[in-house]
Amino acid sequence: MNKAELIDKIAGDAGISKKQATAALDSFTDSVAKTLKKGAKVTLVGFGTFSVSKRAARTGRNPQTGATIKIKAKKVAKFKAGATLSSKV
């Protein structure tokens, strides 16, 4: 399912217009991104938890040349599914 299909589904289930569903989805994703940028977690009970994890700097290998390269440390977003979501999948 892509974003357009998700918007169609939200609009149909909630009985709202696609424009309203788009605004709601954009608001949700923006809010999650801003919260993660602050370093906090977003927990939706039964669905899951969005969090930020730090990935340490490491060395890697360029697959084309075989040369060793340095990969910088960075923060990455993580999602852990909740029990209710896990049981439905």
N, C-alpha and C positions, 0 to 999 in steps of 0.2 A: 504494500500500500504506500502510495506517495502522498505528498502534502495535499494535492488537489482532491484525491480520493478521500482522505481523512476529513477535509473540510466538507465535502459532500455528505459524508456519513454523519458528522456532527450536526450539520444543518438539518438533515432529515430526522435524526433522533430527537433533537431538541425543539424542532418546529420553528426554527429561525432561518433568516436569509443566509445565503452564502457569504455575503459581506459581513454580517454579524459574526458568523462562525470563523471567518478569516481573522477578524479583529480579536476574537477570544483566543484563538490558537496563537496568534502573534504575541498577544499580551502574556500568555502562559510561557512561551519560549523565551521572551525577553526577560521576564521575571526570574526564571530559572537561571538564565545566563548571568544576570546581574548579581544574584545571590551567590552563585558559584565563584564569580570573580572576586567577591569579598572573602572567599574562603569558607563560607558557611555551607551547610547541607540543606537539601530540600527533601522532606520526607512526606510521602503520600501513603498513609496507612493502607495496607492491602495491595497497593500497586508497586511501590518500590522507593528507593532512595537514590537521589542524585548527589554526588559528592566530588571533591577535587582530590587528586592524588599527586604527589610529587614523584617524578621519574628522575632518577639520578643520571648524571653524565656517564657516558660509557663509550667504549670504542666499538666501531663496527667495521664492516668490510664492504667496499664498493663491489657489487656483483659483476660489473662489466670489466673492471681492471684488476680486481683482487687487492687493491691498495687499502691499507688501513686508514680509517677516518675517525675523527672525534665527533661524537654526537652530544650536543649540549643538553644540560638538564632542563626540564620543563615541567609545567603543570598540565595534567590531563584530566578530563571529565570522566567520571565513572558512573555506572548505573548498576544497582543491585536490585533484582526483582524481589518483591515481597512474597509472602507465603500464599496469599490469595491468587496473585497473578501466576505464580509458579504452578499452583495446583490446576489452574485452568489450561495451561499449556501442556 
